[in-house]
């Protein structure tokens, strides 16, 4: 997780720096701050997802697709059964947020420091 997230963030920072062709401290600030904020938003989105916020949306979409494939929806779980099943699955999974937090904070702090040099 660490390697992939930091690699993608570094690639995004490099792309911002190269495509904007601004090699001043402001350019380096933008190139580190923007990917840091994106990683922070990904972390927040993951928190919201892991809280079960999107379970009913996921259930509705699967119900629509199953309804287009089959004539009867009798074998499908009810919404409450689906949400409870997802909650049980989430309890079994390990929630590991540390890479998101550290990488986001590191890039945002670097961006802020470079902005005020």
Secondary structure by P-SEA (a helix, b strand, c coil): caaaaaaaaaaaaaaaaaaaccccaaaaaaacaaaaaaaaaaaaaaaaaaaccaaaaaaaaaaaaaaaacccccccccaaaaaaaaaaaaaabbbbcaaaaaaaaaaaaaaaaaaac
